[in-house]
Each structure stands twice: as structure tokens, then as C-alpha cells.
Amino acid sequence: MDPRLEVKRLFKVTPNKAFKTDSQRLAFSAYFGVSVYVTMV
């Protein structure tokens, strides 16, 4: 299972719009962190 796809799926099903802008920042941070981690491994 690709963690990046999982993150995308999690934020796609989030219904709350107010939560969305915050979660986009979080998703970006998570995505960036995972990308760096995958690159190092």
C-alpha cells in the first residue's frame, strides 16, 4: 500500500470544508515528509 495514496484518499473523503484548508497544509506536510523518507530509504 502506497502511503501517499492513502493520505490522498483520506483527505478526499473529508466532508468538512473548513477543515479542508487546514488539512491541505497537513496533507502537504505529510506528503513532503513521506517523499523525503522514501527518497532516503
C-alpha angles and dihedrals in degrees: 000000000000109000090206092059089046091054090049091049092049093054093042092061094047104115098189111097095193088054091049100075090049092045092049089061089047092047090050091050091047092046092048092047093049092046092052091046093050091047091052093047 
